[in-house]
Amino acid sequence: MEETVKDLLMQVDGMTCQGCVNAVTKAIQRLDPNARVDVDLEHGRVHVITKAQSVEVARALDAAGYDAHAMTG
């Protein structure tokens, strides 16, 4: 049975630069290599198309040093 693809919007605090964008993207893609990640630095949001659960994405970002929680899920 195939996992459902989720369209998530995450609030991610602590992102300030392109290095943060790269770190956030890599953290999510380690969880789901096929995830599509779009980072909005100005608003501190990350849009993710993934098979991972929002709680898993939040944990991966927390482990990478960012305070993250799902706005949608």
PyMOL commands that set and color helices and strands:
alter all, ss='L'
color gray80, all
select helices_A, chain A and resi 18-31+54-63
alter helices_A, ss='H'
color red, helices_A
select strands_A, chain A and resi 6-13+36-40+45-50+67-70
alter strands_A, ss='S'
color yellow, strands_A
deselect
rebuild
show_as cartoon
